[in-house]
Amino acid sequence: MDLHLNRADYLQVGVTSQKTMKLLPASRHRATQKVVIGDHDGVVMCFGMKKGEAVAVFKTLPGQKIARLELGGVINTPQEKIFIAAGSEIRGFTKRGKQFLSFETNLTESIKAMHVSGSDLFLSASYIYNHYCDCKDQHYYLSGDKINDVICLPVERLPSITPVLACQDRVLRVLQGSDVMYETEVPGPPTVLALHNGNGGDSGEDLLFGTSDGKLGLIQITTSKPIHKWEIRNEKKRGGILCVDSFDIVGDGVKDLLVGRDDGMVEVYSFDSANEPVLRFDQMLSESVTSIQGGCVGKEGYDEIVVSTYSGWVTGLTTEPVRKESGPGEEVKINQEMQNKISNLRSELEHLQYKILQEREKYQQSSQSSKAKSAVPSFSVNDKFTLNKDDASYSLILEVQTAIDNVLIQSDVPIDLLDVDKNSAVVSFSSCDSESNDNFLLATYRCQANTTRLELKIRSIEGQYGTLQAYVTPRIQPKTCQVRQYLIKPLSLHQRTHFIDHDRPMNTLTLTGQFSFAEVHSWVVFCLPEVPEKPPAGECVTFYFQNTFLDTQLESTYRKGEGVFKSDNISTISILKDVLSKEATKRKINLNISYEINEVSVKHTLKLIHPKLEYQLLLAKKVQLIDALKELQVHEGNTNFLIPEYRCILEEADQLQEEYKKQPAHLERLYGMITDLFIDKFKFKGTNVKTKVPLLLEILDSSDQNALIAFFDAA
């Protein structure tokens, strides 16, 4: 059975955060439900649909930005009470809009995530988790990394209260009271948690998670150890997951999985006989989906998927057909209803246009007077700058609540801009004078009409660090711009991991001196991505990293007065040595630096690089041959005379050119990394070998691994 859903936009509120829209329980099966939503203006609005129009049930006054909205109530009764988190306060409303709770928590940071279960309230700020029962403090936990979401397994089905934290370091932390019962790693930074089927599945322990790099999985949280049931890889390179829900939209009696992503994609997964998810439906909206719920809102008897988007649109994807197959009388009635709706919209539009014209004239007159004051219009920008493991590139996503006019990208470090299929903006590059003003890149993206979201991909060079700036200008008057800054770190292509291969040949860098634990932690934060800004609890900490481009590893262990860094790549150790000594000099701290270089590690790193180098050399050669082979094909009229290898190149010409275009300067990058490895190896021996680099490049062109290793040994 194919699933066909039709889009219906209900209304628009202010900018919304993740998980701030819910459907109130229906009075009976398939009856229409009320929608409750909270926005950044601090307004909670509850509305229902009547004759195709959104009718408000209640609307609160503006206040602090609403970060989360959850439904609660007495366990095993309809969950009709509305709870919102704004700043460090929790407020509760009845379904009619009467406030019954105002609870000021003792959290020093704003609440980021919330879960309500009966009289239990589970809250988390950036690093702090608190559990309250009847508004009384019960348990507390300080996390080592940022908490993105919090949930509790159903207390009515399990003997103990089991909260689970989704943390930025790719770990789910399962708590018991104020202690961690155990941790389990997931394939990406988890951004959202939800109970499978809305109740934890058959066991009550099944938990769904979605990650910022677009992966989805199901895990059973038992009392002893977790059981990973299934996982959906993000092979189509879609956006990160912001919300999930369980609802039977297909109508086969089994709840389907509804998923909302930050690139605007809405997906429906059904389950096969082996309980594995299968994609049944997907639809792209123009902006990120912050909340998703299954229910019935537009018309009684027609199920739908209700979503809220970043800019505040509440939209339904409904099973109600656009045109009804019915008798002539009813068709006229429907058409008349539609005509009335169109007529109302036209008159509303004319009224708005007239109002805008009046305000423009008023603004023009006031701007010409001597007492004129011009206010800069404020607008909200939602941005995300993350490292993608698959292609060792950074993804920069900029989303604005109104249409984007243009985005200027400026960088004071050398970076490559990669092609993004979803990006329809026109890019133009300006010439830069890097010597006089530290500009290595100036690019302008001019967006098409009504574009509210722009996605860019960049690739940095390790060892070269600085700042990337995005100047975002929306299509509003008077013209205004917001600047966002992103740090390109010295070891920017390294990603946090929890396990490394300790059998690899490692080089070691040891630092000792009069520095505190907080100081050495700040240096590690400066050098490496995905390290929590706050120093972790304890006297000593160990972090593991993997280079997403080369697959080399780094182990970082440090405490007060000592830091030990181990890597199978000499260049990583060289970058750390240079940057850390520079940072210590800035703070006037005297460092004692010692290092142990393992000669075997050089050969090991070259063997890791070689398959990538060979592949890129072969790709470059194939692309160079395409034009010549096409000319031969035109001249001869067929390709029968060509050897199979050349025929294959012609057949795959489009894919080869597309791949080569998507990876600009990939080969040059690999050449640069091997050259750096060569220079760094001898730098630690006190020898300058820069004069031998041209000879090294000749050997690289031949792609002979043995000759390359022999050159490194003999130089």
Legacy VTK file of the C-alpha trace (Angstrom):
# vtk DataFile Version 3.0
C-alpha trace
ASCII
DATASET POLYDATA
POINTS 715 float
0.000 0.000 0.000
1.392 3.376 -1.055
1.049 6.294 1.314
-0.240 9.558 -0.185
-0.341 12.630 2.047
-1.449 16.134 1.119
0.016 19.261 2.666
-2.107 21.795 4.567
-0.598 24.868 6.296
-2.589 25.779 9.412
-0.994 28.897 10.921
2.318 30.548 11.791
3.584 31.488 15.250
7.044 32.844 16.207
10.354 30.989 15.799
10.221 27.572 17.522
12.739 25.357 19.320
13.017 21.576 19.121
10.105 19.619 20.697
7.773 22.557 21.443
4.566 21.363 19.706
2.125 18.665 20.897
-1.360 17.406 20.060
-3.768 17.178 22.998
-5.448 13.751 23.391
-8.625 13.224 21.336
-12.012 12.939 23.059
-12.789 9.822 20.972
-11.159 7.722 18.224
-10.203 9.807 15.149
-11.881 12.950 16.510
-10.110 16.243 15.796
-7.400 17.264 18.246
-6.192 20.607 19.522
-2.598 21.711 18.797
-0.516 23.415 21.507
2.739 25.178 20.582
5.287 27.444 22.311
7.638 29.877 20.540
10.680 32.105 21.113
8.394 35.045 21.982
7.353 33.076 25.070
3.767 32.665 23.806
1.912 29.372 24.348
-0.915 28.969 21.870
-3.564 26.261 21.717
-5.794 26.083 18.633
-8.154 23.778 16.775
-9.439 23.716 13.192
-13.035 24.715 12.406
-14.314 24.840 8.799
-10.741 25.027 7.533
-9.806 27.935 9.820
-7.496 27.893 12.863
-9.479 28.945 15.967
-7.562 29.780 19.152
-8.561 28.033 22.394
-6.133 30.150 24.420
-3.008 32.247 23.949
-0.657 33.418 26.728
1.152 36.736 26.968
4.761 36.963 25.657
7.627 36.072 27.989
10.939 34.201 28.023
11.825 31.971 25.050
10.178 28.528 25.341
12.793 25.789 25.024
10.567 22.703 25.517
6.876 21.788 25.729
5.618 18.473 27.138
2.254 16.960 28.079
1.708 15.329 31.466
-0.888 14.272 33.992
-1.678 11.485 36.425
-0.180 8.191 35.184
-2.628 5.940 33.234
-4.980 8.886 32.521
-5.083 11.131 29.399
-1.996 13.380 29.373
-3.765 16.753 29.018
-1.716 19.055 31.222
0.705 21.343 29.344
4.192 21.942 30.780
6.638 24.453 29.322
10.290 25.216 30.106
11.344 28.869 29.741
14.675 30.069 31.148
15.025 28.270 34.500
11.256 28.168 35.148
8.632 25.474 34.560
5.025 26.550 34.037
1.947 24.348 33.820
-1.381 25.039 32.046
-4.644 23.162 31.780
-6.038 22.378 28.313
-8.235 25.495 28.696
-5.232 27.747 29.349
-5.493 28.201 33.121
-2.050 28.311 34.770
-1.787 25.870 37.682
1.999 25.720 38.179
4.887 28.170 38.302
8.041 26.436 39.507
11.375 28.297 39.622
14.092 25.627 39.595
17.487 26.073 41.222
19.283 25.662 37.862
21.826 28.405 37.116
21.580 27.770 33.348
18.519 27.844 31.091
16.635 24.564 30.744
17.420 22.829 27.434
15.483 19.542 27.776
12.537 18.259 29.814
10.560 15.062 30.400
7.386 14.783 32.498
6.125 11.526 34.032
3.315 11.772 36.583
4.639 13.837 39.503
8.256 13.350 38.341
10.017 16.092 36.414
13.334 15.421 34.630
15.253 18.515 33.510
18.600 19.237 31.987
20.535 22.418 31.261
23.734 22.318 29.159
25.702 20.113 31.583
23.415 19.690 34.635
20.621 17.119 35.096
18.005 17.400 37.872
15.166 15.128 38.907
12.272 16.642 40.878
9.298 14.857 42.454
6.333 17.102 43.368
8.702 20.060 42.728
11.153 18.780 45.368
14.779 18.102 44.424
15.530 14.343 44.280
18.638 13.669 42.202
21.399 15.613 40.480
24.117 14.742 37.961
26.900 16.822 36.346
27.649 15.528 32.834
31.096 15.516 31.241
29.661 16.823 27.962
26.602 18.756 26.785
23.202 17.137 27.368
20.987 17.346 24.255
17.899 15.491 25.495
16.525 13.673 28.540
13.896 10.951 28.870
12.749 8.414 31.454
11.631 4.845 30.743
7.922 4.384 31.627
7.700 4.231 35.440
4.299 2.494 35.300
5.819 -0.498 33.460
9.222 -0.868 35.142
10.193 -1.428 38.794
12.614 1.528 39.021
12.950 5.076 37.683
15.476 4.964 34.806
16.363 8.355 33.266
18.530 8.424 30.096
20.642 11.403 28.961
21.608 11.971 25.308
25.054 13.594 25.418
27.056 15.393 22.732
30.039 13.008 23.062
28.056 10.227 21.252
27.029 8.570 24.508
23.705 7.697 26.140
24.116 7.826 29.935
21.680 5.608 31.847
21.188 6.886 35.398
20.117 5.372 38.672
19.440 8.147 41.160
22.393 10.554 40.964
24.823 7.957 39.568
25.542 6.584 36.105
24.429 2.956 35.914
26.224 2.532 32.567
27.074 4.342 29.330
26.502 3.173 25.780
27.992 4.642 22.610
25.780 5.521 19.635
26.975 6.231 16.045
26.664 10.047 16.247
25.934 12.882 18.702
22.363 12.033 19.856
19.974 14.985 19.524
16.623 13.396 20.360
15.264 10.498 22.443
11.760 8.971 22.310
10.036 5.884 23.709
9.456 3.290 20.974
5.704 3.100 20.145
5.242 5.908 22.674
5.384 3.437 25.569
8.810 1.761 25.359
7.711 -1.158 23.136
6.915 -4.684 24.333
9.449 -4.581 27.172
8.964 -0.922 28.130
12.750 -0.564 27.695
12.922 0.209 23.952
14.333 3.658 23.230
14.603 5.454 19.887
17.462 7.880 19.271
18.246 10.273 16.432
21.659 11.862 15.829
22.860 15.232 14.517
24.429 13.469 11.504
21.112 11.904 10.511
21.307 8.361 11.913
18.372 6.661 13.632
18.440 3.661 15.966
16.586 1.531 18.498
18.250 0.391 21.708
16.897 -1.670 24.598
17.929 -0.179 27.963
18.059 -3.204 30.283
19.225 -3.049 33.912
22.563 -4.722 33.111
23.655 -3.811 29.570
22.120 -2.203 26.462
20.957 -4.252 23.464
21.315 -2.491 20.079
18.356 -3.689 17.999
18.652 -1.804 14.688
20.188 1.269 13.142
19.451 3.272 9.962
22.554 4.770 8.364
22.153 8.154 6.683
23.159 6.931 3.222
21.153 9.602 1.384
23.109 12.333 3.259
19.975 13.896 4.731
19.887 16.353 7.645
20.217 15.735 11.365
17.208 14.355 13.269
15.363 16.827 15.513
12.150 14.958 16.383
10.547 11.489 16.231
7.095 10.112 17.039
5.198 6.814 16.785
1.788 6.796 15.091
-0.143 4.434 12.811
-0.418 6.698 9.742
-0.538 3.753 7.286
-3.609 2.341 9.099
-2.456 -1.292 9.361
-2.740 -1.489 13.167
1.024 -1.169 13.725
2.526 2.153 14.789
4.848 3.714 12.196
7.890 5.830 12.922
7.625 9.540 12.039
10.910 11.442 11.670
11.621 15.173 11.228
15.047 16.406 10.096
16.860 19.747 10.170
16.972 19.946 6.354
13.145 19.930 6.206
12.720 16.227 5.401
9.720 14.385 6.885
9.952 10.576 6.763
7.612 7.692 7.611
9.069 4.256 8.396
6.900 1.126 8.648
8.102 -2.140 10.185
8.487 -5.387 8.248
7.911 -8.921 9.571
11.397 -8.907 11.176
10.573 -5.613 12.986
13.094 -3.751 10.817
12.157 -0.200 9.669
11.359 0.350 5.967
10.967 3.844 4.443
7.369 4.282 3.210
7.072 8.020 2.622
9.202 11.153 2.546
8.492 14.792 1.773
10.759 17.833 1.793
9.623 21.029 3.501
11.562 24.257 2.985
12.877 24.595 6.570
13.906 22.461 9.535
11.226 20.387 11.265
11.369 21.128 15.008
8.430 18.963 16.195
6.418 16.077 14.734
3.227 14.378 15.942
0.737 11.929 14.479
-2.982 12.575 15.000
-6.080 14.195 13.533
-6.327 18.001 13.312
-7.750 19.213 9.989
-10.858 17.034 9.567
-12.456 14.309 11.672
-11.741 10.786 10.454
-8.574 11.693 8.524
-5.243 10.882 10.171
-2.288 13.156 9.534
1.280 14.039 10.444
1.450 17.470 12.102
4.810 19.263 12.079
6.108 22.601 13.301
9.006 24.270 11.500
11.791 26.598 12.634
10.025 29.792 11.494
6.843 28.742 13.321
4.641 27.178 10.625
2.267 24.467 11.831
1.675 22.185 8.851
-0.309 18.992 8.367
0.447 16.146 5.954
-3.040 14.651 5.834
-4.629 11.496 4.410
-7.646 13.616 3.401
-7.836 13.657 -0.425
-7.599 17.019 -2.183
-10.689 16.282 -4.329
-13.525 14.072 -3.166
-15.159 11.451 -5.385
-18.804 12.170 -4.588
-22.181 13.207 -5.953
-22.652 16.472 -7.871
-24.383 18.256 -4.974
-21.513 17.698 -2.546
-18.897 18.668 -5.130
-20.567 22.071 -5.584
-20.624 22.512 -1.800
-16.887 21.735 -1.519
-16.063 24.068 -4.387
-18.128 26.828 -2.769
-16.256 26.282 0.526
-12.963 26.532 -1.331
-14.095 29.663 -3.167
-15.052 31.337 0.129
-11.635 30.460 1.540
-9.846 31.915 -1.521
-12.005 35.046 -1.355
-11.178 35.529 2.353
-7.463 35.067 1.671
-7.570 37.607 -1.181
-9.251 40.260 0.949
-6.783 39.581 3.795
-3.878 39.915 1.355
-5.222 43.193 -0.051
-5.634 44.547 3.493
-2.026 43.578 4.363
-0.665 45.142 1.157
-2.543 48.378 1.917
-1.211 48.353 5.498
2.394 47.801 4.258
2.007 50.700 1.797
0.796 52.967 4.610
3.666 51.958 6.907
6.233 52.492 4.102
4.972 55.998 3.445
4.976 56.705 7.183
8.586 55.445 7.433
9.698 57.528 4.435
8.170 60.699 5.918
9.657 60.103 9.379
13.119 59.310 7.927
13.218 62.729 6.223
12.489 64.655 9.425
15.320 66.032 11.591
14.265 63.884 14.598
14.313 60.626 12.637
15.408 57.448 14.427
16.080 54.221 12.552
15.786 50.913 14.407
17.703 47.862 13.222
15.166 45.057 12.705
16.035 41.930 14.696
15.878 38.485 13.116
16.674 35.003 14.357
19.449 32.865 12.815
19.696 29.136 13.486
23.200 27.871 12.631
25.055 24.565 12.832
28.754 23.945 12.105
29.637 20.243 12.266
32.330 17.873 11.039
31.112 15.051 8.755
33.024 11.812 9.243
32.095 10.393 5.796
33.909 12.982 3.677
36.085 14.817 6.276
34.340 18.123 5.580
32.543 20.693 7.709
28.878 21.374 7.089
27.714 24.942 7.750
23.932 25.294 7.892
22.370 28.758 8.180
18.615 29.088 8.666
16.810 32.417 9.000
13.205 33.048 10.012
12.690 35.162 6.873
14.010 34.892 3.279
17.802 35.217 2.879
19.086 37.800 0.386
22.793 36.897 0.474
25.489 35.344 2.655
29.114 36.510 2.535
31.705 33.947 3.650
35.108 35.233 4.780
38.004 33.146 6.080
41.452 34.078 7.363
42.709 30.502 6.779
42.932 28.505 3.535
39.763 26.404 3.083
38.019 24.721 0.134
34.319 25.229 -0.606
32.746 21.949 -1.760
29.618 21.531 -3.903
26.297 20.845 -2.139
23.493 19.319 -4.240
20.713 20.931 -2.159
22.245 24.406 -2.568
20.575 26.477 -5.311
22.297 29.795 -4.445
24.596 31.477 -6.982
28.159 31.789 -5.659
30.728 34.383 -6.719
34.313 34.644 -5.495
36.250 37.843 -4.846
40.015 38.080 -5.195
41.888 38.130 -1.872
45.195 39.571 -0.793
46.151 37.116 1.960
49.502 38.787 2.648
48.181 42.240 3.572
44.785 41.543 5.171
44.721 37.822 6.113
41.866 37.064 3.714
42.153 33.625 2.124
38.533 33.379 1.016
35.769 35.836 0.133
32.667 34.262 -1.389
29.126 35.592 -1.780
26.078 33.329 -2.025
23.066 35.055 -3.613
19.914 33.176 -2.701
16.808 32.621 -4.801
13.479 34.087 -3.688
11.987 32.586 -0.490
15.166 30.674 0.445
15.318 30.523 4.251
17.974 27.796 4.593
21.471 27.600 3.118
23.867 24.663 3.447
27.606 24.981 2.700
30.434 22.452 2.851
34.040 23.376 3.557
37.266 21.451 4.025
40.098 22.826 6.132
43.830 22.030 6.287
45.166 20.712 9.594
47.814 22.925 11.125
46.291 26.105 9.672
43.831 27.631 12.114
41.787 30.797 12.410
38.216 32.042 11.974
35.497 31.548 9.382
32.864 34.318 9.338
29.393 34.304 7.780
27.646 37.653 7.155
23.926 36.869 6.815
21.699 39.500 5.125
17.955 38.754 4.924
15.409 40.345 2.544
14.080 42.903 5.029
14.086 46.691 5.138
16.033 48.596 6.302
19.010 46.409 5.293
20.692 44.691 8.221
23.219 41.920 8.676
24.225 39.409 11.372
27.761 38.041 11.662
28.401 34.494 12.858
31.927 33.245 13.666
33.219 29.662 13.556
36.632 28.544 14.768
38.791 26.453 12.424
40.930 24.565 14.960
44.544 23.394 14.451
43.469 19.718 14.376
40.115 20.503 12.739
39.661 17.139 10.974
39.861 15.117 14.218
36.657 13.705 15.675
36.004 12.371 19.180
35.819 8.600 19.521
35.669 6.301 22.545
37.956 3.466 21.421
41.303 3.411 19.605
43.717 0.708 18.474
46.464 0.667 21.118
48.619 -1.692 19.014
49.487 0.998 16.455
53.028 2.457 16.495
52.686 5.715 18.450
54.699 8.927 18.721
54.553 10.655 22.108
54.618 14.330 23.086
54.962 15.138 26.808
54.459 18.594 28.337
55.283 19.472 31.924
55.206 22.846 33.667
53.463 25.120 36.141
49.993 25.031 34.567
46.611 24.164 36.063
44.183 21.469 34.902
41.828 24.210 33.592
44.669 25.825 31.583
45.779 22.620 29.859
42.103 21.787 29.168
41.606 25.215 27.522
44.613 24.456 25.249
43.066 21.124 24.208
39.725 22.908 23.528
41.638 25.420 21.377
43.357 22.642 19.362
40.640 20.023 18.921
36.910 19.983 18.057
34.212 18.193 20.087
35.893 18.786 23.455
33.519 20.121 26.179
34.267 23.748 27.068
34.127 23.072 30.809
36.943 20.991 32.363
35.613 17.497 33.190
35.241 16.384 36.805
38.277 14.675 38.344
42.008 15.300 38.417
42.916 13.597 35.130
41.129 13.079 31.805
41.740 11.032 28.640
40.163 11.844 25.261
40.511 9.767 22.080
40.287 11.204 18.554
40.320 9.898 14.995
41.375 11.849 11.903
38.350 11.687 9.564
40.528 12.191 6.464
43.392 9.751 7.145
42.007 7.473 9.927
45.054 8.162 12.127
44.507 8.354 15.903
45.282 10.637 18.822
45.219 9.900 22.550
45.224 12.909 24.846
45.792 12.473 28.619
46.363 15.456 30.876
46.246 16.648 34.473
47.608 19.579 36.460
51.249 20.146 35.459
51.391 17.375 32.809
49.984 16.566 29.371
50.754 13.433 27.294
49.690 13.219 23.632
50.148 10.039 21.553
49.504 9.678 17.823
50.471 7.334 14.980
50.876 10.421 12.770
54.033 12.523 13.343
52.346 15.566 11.741
49.637 15.546 14.457
52.343 15.595 17.163
54.206 18.369 15.293
51.064 20.572 15.076
50.312 20.037 18.779
53.911 20.848 19.754
53.869 24.137 17.792
50.416 25.294 18.905
50.680 24.309 22.573
54.086 25.961 22.990
52.687 29.131 21.342
49.640 29.139 23.673
51.840 28.617 26.750
54.150 31.472 25.648
51.112 33.787 25.324
50.242 33.033 28.948
53.926 33.344 29.997
54.044 29.717 31.169
57.362 27.910 30.925
56.865 24.486 29.292
59.210 21.512 29.304
58.607 19.652 26.046
59.890 16.143 25.327
58.967 13.727 22.554
59.560 10.141 21.431
59.374 9.488 17.699
58.574 5.963 16.476
60.137 5.438 13.012
57.686 2.599 12.250
54.760 5.048 12.518
55.867 6.840 9.320
55.595 3.675 7.234
52.270 2.884 8.956
50.830 6.363 8.098
52.023 6.099 4.476
50.237 2.747 4.171
47.025 4.365 5.485
47.309 7.216 2.955
48.348 5.134 -0.073
44.941 3.596 -1.065
43.376 7.094 -0.993
46.280 8.513 -3.021
46.086 5.691 -5.579
42.318 6.134 -5.960
42.573 9.926 -6.476
45.442 9.592 -8.991
43.419 7.035 -10.964
40.299 9.254 -10.824
42.283 12.286 -12.051
43.766 10.251 -14.945
40.323 8.918 -15.942
38.818 12.433 -15.934
41.703 13.724 -18.091
40.975 10.986 -20.673
37.213 11.638 -20.958
37.345 14.532 -23.484
39.811 12.723 -25.753
37.740 9.494 -25.653
34.543 11.429 -26.465
36.234 12.985 -29.522
37.295 9.520 -30.700
33.736 8.260 -30.171
32.296 11.100 -32.312
34.950 10.565 -34.997
34.532 6.770 -35.238
30.790 6.657 -34.555
31.086 3.824 -32.011
33.282 2.578 -29.147
33.774 -1.054 -30.267
37.421 -0.440 -31.179
38.266 0.751 -27.617
39.664 -1.556 -24.961
37.143 -2.447 -22.157
38.851 -0.092 -19.659
38.326 2.944 -21.932
34.742 1.893 -22.779
34.044 1.723 -19.034
35.442 5.269 -18.563
33.071 6.583 -21.267
30.070 4.789 -19.731
30.852 6.228 -16.290
31.982 9.659 -17.565
29.200 11.636 -15.845
29.711 9.944 -12.446
33.494 10.344 -12.667
33.252 14.056 -13.504
30.643 14.585 -10.769
32.863 12.882 -8.176
35.930 14.838 -9.286
33.957 18.096 -9.128
32.699 17.322 -5.606
36.229 16.775 -4.311
38.275 19.755 -5.519
41.928 19.771 -4.485
41.565 16.278 -2.950
44.746 15.048 -4.598
46.630 18.237 -3.678
45.523 17.707 -0.069
46.983 14.203 0.001
50.216 15.482 -1.587
50.340 18.218 1.060
49.830 15.729 3.917
52.590 13.409 2.665
54.914 16.408 2.188
54.144 17.600 5.753
54.810 14.083 7.064
58.188 14.068 5.283
59.192 17.511 6.618
57.916 16.762 10.169
59.782 13.444 10.361
63.111 15.170 9.793
62.169 18.317 11.752
62.161 16.217 14.934
65.678 15.055 13.970
66.779 18.664 13.507
67.177 18.366 9.698
65.633 20.679 7.095
64.626 18.648 3.998
62.530 21.242 2.133
64.973 21.158 -0.813
64.083 17.470 -1.403
60.321 18.150 -1.721
60.359 18.428 -5.609
61.881 14.930 -5.767
59.193 13.649 -3.391
56.434 15.086 -5.624
57.887 13.225 -8.649
57.659 9.937 -6.728
54.077 10.748 -5.662
53.031 11.149 -9.323
54.169 7.577 -9.982
51.994 6.253 -7.071
54.634 3.615 -6.234
54.236 2.832 -2.520
57.543 0.989 -2.161
59.487 3.809 -3.865
57.795 6.313 -1.533
58.676 4.360 1.626
62.256 3.889 0.353
62.550 7.660 -0.251
61.393 8.404 3.312
63.934 5.922 4.698
66.854 7.113 2.546
66.399 10.902 2.836
LINES 1 716
715 0 1 2 3 4 5 6 7 8 9 10 11 12 13 14 15 16 17 18 19 20 21 22 23 24 25 26 27 28 29 30 31 32 33 34 35 36 37 38 39 40 41 42 43 44 45 46 47 48 49 50 51 52 53 54 55 56 57 58 59 60 61 62 63 64 65 66 67 68 69 70 71 72 73 74 75 76 77 78 79 80 81 82 83 84 85 86 87 88 89 90 91 92 93 94 95 96 97 98 99 100 101 102 103 104 105 106 107 108 109 110 111 112 113 114 115 116 117 118 119 120 121 122 123 124 125 126 127 128 129 130 131 132 133 134 135 136 137 138 139 140 141 142 143 144 145 146 147 148 149 150 151 152 153 154 155 156 157 158 159 160 161 162 163 164 165 166 167 168 169 170 171 172 173 174 175 176 177 178 179 180 181 182 183 184 185 186 187 188 189 190 191 192 193 194 195 196 197 198 199 200 201 202 203 204 205 206 207 208 209 210 211 212 213 214 215 216 217 218 219 220 221 222 223 224 225 226 227 228 229 230 231 232 233 234 235 236 237 238 239 240 241 242 243 244 245 246 247 248 249 250 251 252 253 254 255 256 257 258 259 260 261 262 263 264 265 266 267 268 269 270 271 272 273 274 275 276 277 278 279 280 281 282 283 284 285 286 287 288 289 290 291 292 293 294 295 296 297 298 299 300 301 302 303 304 305 306 307 308 309 310 311 312 313 314 315 316 317 318 319 320 321 322 323 324 325 326 327 328 329 330 331 332 333 334 335 336 337 338 339 340 341 342 343 344 345 346 347 348 349 350 351 352 353 354 355 356 357 358 359 360 361 362 363 364 365 366 367 368 369 370 371 372 373 374 375 376 377 378 379 380 381 382 383 384 385 386 387 388 389 390 391 392 393 394 395 396 397 398 399 400 401 402 403 404 405 406 407 408 409 410 411 412 413 414 415 416 417 418 419 420 421 422 423 424 425 426 427 428 429 430 431 432 433 434 435 436 437 438 439 440 441 442 443 444 445 446 447 448 449 450 451 452 453 454 455 456 457 458 459 460 461 462 463 464 465 466 467 468 469 470 471 472 473 474 475 476 477 478 479 480 481 482 483 484 485 486 487 488 489 490 491 492 493 494 495 496 497 498 499 500 501 502 503 504 505 506 507 508 509 510 511 512 513 514 515 516 517 518 519 520 521 522 523 524 525 526 527 528 529 530 531 532 533 534 535 536 537 538 539 540 541 542 543 544 545 546 547 548 549 550 551 552 553 554 555 556 557 558 559 560 561 562 563 564 565 566 567 568 569 570 571 572 573 574 575 576 577 578 579 580 581 582 583 584 585 586 587 588 589 590 591 592 593 594 595 596 597 598 599 600 601 602 603 604 605 606 607 608 609 610 611 612 613 614 615 616 617 618 619 620 621 622 623 624 625 626 627 628 629 630 631 632 633 634 635 636 637 638 639 640 641 642 643 644 645 646 647 648 649 650 651 652 653 654 655 656 657 658 659 660 661 662 663 664 665 666 667 668 669 670 671 672 673 674 675 676 677 678 679 680 681 682 683 684 685 686 687 688 689 690 691 692 693 694 695 696 697 698 699 700 701 702 703 704 705 706 707 708 709 710 711 712 713 714
